[in-house]
Amino acid sequence: MIIVHHLENSRSQRVLWMLEELGLDYEVRRYARDPKTMLAPPALRAVHPLGKSPIVEDQGRILVETGAIVEYLVEKGEGRLGPPANRDAVLRYRQFLHYAEGSLMPVLFAKLVLGRVPMFGKTAQKKFQAMVEPHLDWLESELQDRPWFAGDEFSAADIMMSFPLEAARSRAGLDSSRPAIIEWLERIHARPAYQAALARGGPYAYA
């Protein structure tokens, strides 16, 4: 049985969704954030020294980092939701699989954190919003050419891109001025596996 150590309102929601899409059995162990600091509880450090979610346990292995977990699950699912057959689609798949956490999420995270800082935070947020806009413009142009990030088929790249774009819609200026991204978000939210993952994971502020 796969065990997912799942923190509320976090990147780990994508792992639950991935497991639902693949139809793999799993157990969810939920963790709540500290209501004052919004940080993960110390209990997660008992599972892994970093104390960050997601953490997955499977066959004696402890796995961290969402992208690495997603790639592991693609293998476990015998390639389902993995790289498409088309060479260009394969390259896009790899690109977005890593871009979600490597390029987009750091800028969004900085903006979200600064939103909790009085006075100075508002000034800094404007600067970071200016850094977010080119990302959103580029992603809008990418989704105008095809339905999913890698190509014509839904893949793990879309699962990886979900959390940063949900966060952007919630707190970083993503709105109806970028209709292709909004339509993509609506389609992923309508997927039965996405809804099933929400039911398993509990409260999630970004759906």
Salt bridges, closest charged atoms under 4 A:
GLU20 OE2 - ARG200 NH1 3.84
GLU21 OE2 - ARG191 NE 2.70
GLU27 OE2 - ARG29 NE 2.88
GLU57 OE2 - HIS5 NE2 2.62
ASP58 OD2 - LYS76 NZ 2.92
GLU101 OE1 - ARG11 NE 2.88
GLU101 OE2 - ARG14 NH2 2.64
GLU133 OE1 - ARG178 NH2 2.45
ASP137 OD1 - ARG178 NH2 2.83
GLU142 OE1 - ARG146 NH2 2.29
GLU166 OE2 - HIS189 NE2 2.74
GLU183 OE2 - ARG187 NE 2.78
